[in-house]
Amino acid sequence: MHVLCFLVNGDINVLIPIFAMLNQRKELCKLHDKLEQKKKTLLEAIANRKKFLSSLPSHLKSLKKASLPVQNQLGVQHTKKLKRHHSAELLPPPLYVVYSQLLAQKEAFGESIDVEIVGSVKDAQSFAHTQAHKDTGN
């Protein structure tokens, strides 16, 4: 009875903003639901991409392994060069420069220079790690 009395008696202008707010909230709820759905879709896409990226190292490793016979057949030793390059990066800077220059001269001029890095890669990695910490003061 009070609502009818209120409407009959008077100011409907009070209800207009309330209904407008109600409609605005309903629209915002719809927008929120759409955005939540879009967020869910994006999170699924990100998860799928992360899964794909995490599987890449094993695929690359199997590709490298599968390419070895072809490399040997063609006389291209890319995998061996890559391993030598990683080993060379562990050398102290002066030795790395000498090693790189000798390899460059060998490749550029076809000279019969034999350059080889001998030693444990793990020892070199631990030494490089120790040196890096020593240089940074940690």
C-alpha positions in Angstrom: 0.0 0.0 0.0 2.8 2.3 0.7 4.3 2.1 -2.8 0.9 2.8 -4.3 0.4 5.7 -2.0 3.9 6.9 -2.9 3.3 6.6 -6.6 -0.1 8.0 -6.5 0.8 10.8 -4.1 3.7 11.9 -5.8 7.1 12.1 -6.9 7.9 9.5 -9.6 11.1 11.4 -10.2 12.7 9.6 -7.3 12.1 6.2 -9.0 13.5 7.2 -12.4 17.2 7.5 -11.3 16.8 4.2 -9.3 15.6 2.3 -12.4 18.3 4.0 -14.5 20.9 2.7 -12.0 19.4 -0.7 -12.0 19.6 -0.9 -15.8 23.1 0.4 -15.7 24.1 -2.3 -13.3 22.5 -5.0 -15.4 24.5 -3.8 -18.4 27.6 -3.7 -16.3 26.9 -7.3 -15.2 26.6 -8.4 -18.8 29.8 -6.6 -19.7 31.5 -8.3 -16.7 30.3 -11.7 -17.8 31.6 -11.1 -21.4 35.0 -9.9 -20.0 35.3 -12.9 -17.7 34.6 -15.2 -20.6 37.2 -13.4 -22.7 39.7 -13.7 -19.8 39.0 -17.4 -19.6 39.6 -17.9 -23.3 42.9 -15.9 -23.1 44.1 -17.9 -20.1 43.4 -21.1 -22.0 45.3 -19.8 -25.0 48.2 -18.8 -22.9 48.3 -22.2 -21.2 48.3 -23.9 -24.6 51.1 -21.7 -25.8 53.1 -22.4 -22.7 52.6 -26.1 -23.1 53.8 -25.8 -26.7 56.8 -23.8 -25.8 57.8 -26.2 -23.0 57.7 -29.1 -25.5 60.0 -27.3 -28.0 63.3 -28.2 -26.4 62.6 -31.9 -26.7 61.5 -31.5 -30.3 64.6 -29.5 -31.1 66.8 -32.1 -29.5 65.2 -34.9 -31.5 65.6 -32.8 -34.7 69.2 -32.3 -34.0 69.7 -36.0 -33.4 67.8 -36.8 -36.6 69.8 -34.4 -38.6 73.2 -35.9 -37.6 73.3 -38.5 -40.4 72.4 -35.9 -43.0 75.1 -33.5 -41.7 77.6 -36.4 -41.8 76.5 -37.3 -45.4 76.8 -33.7 -46.6 80.0 -32.9 -44.7 78.3 -30.2 -42.7 79.2 -30.4 -39.0 76.8 -27.8 -37.6 76.1 -29.7 -34.4 79.8 -30.1 -33.7 80.5 -26.5 -34.4 77.7 -25.5 -32.1 79.2 -27.6 -29.3 82.6 -26.1 -29.9 81.2 -22.6 -29.8 79.4 -23.3 -26.5 82.7 -24.6 -25.1 84.6 -21.6 -26.4 82.2 -19.2 -24.7 83.5 -20.7 -21.4 87.1 -19.7 -22.1 88.6 -16.6 -20.5 88.3 -13.6 -22.8 91.9 -13.6 -24.0 91.8 -17.3 -24.9 88.4 -16.9 -26.5 89.8 -14.1 -28.8 92.8 -16.2 -29.8 90.5 -19.3 -30.4 88.0 -17.3 -32.5 90.7 -15.6 -34.6 92.4 -19.0 -35.3 89.1 -20.5 -36.4 88.3 -17.5 -38.5 91.7 -17.7 -40.2 91.2 -21.5 -40.8 87.8 -21.0 -42.4 88.7 -17.9 -44.4 92.0 -19.1 -45.9 91.5 -22.9 -45.7 94.7 -23.2 -43.6 95.4 -26.5 -41.9 95.2 -25.1 -38.3 94.0 -27.6 -35.7 92.4 -25.8 -32.8 90.8 -27.8 -30.0 89.5 -27.1 -26.5 90.5 -29.8 -24.1 89.1 -30.2 -20.6 85.9 -30.7 -18.7 82.9 -28.5 -19.8 81.4 -28.9 -16.3 84.6 -27.6 -14.7 84.7 -24.7 -17.0 81.1 -23.8 -16.3 81.7 -23.9 -12.5 84.8 -21.8 -12.9 82.9 -19.3 -15.1 80.1 -19.2 -12.5 82.6 -18.6 -9.7 84.3 -15.9 -11.6 81.0 -14.2 -12.4 80.1 -14.2 -8.7 83.5 -12.9 -7.8 83.2 -10.1 -10.3 79.8 -9.0 -9.0 80.9 -9.2 -5.4 78.4 -11.9 -4.3 
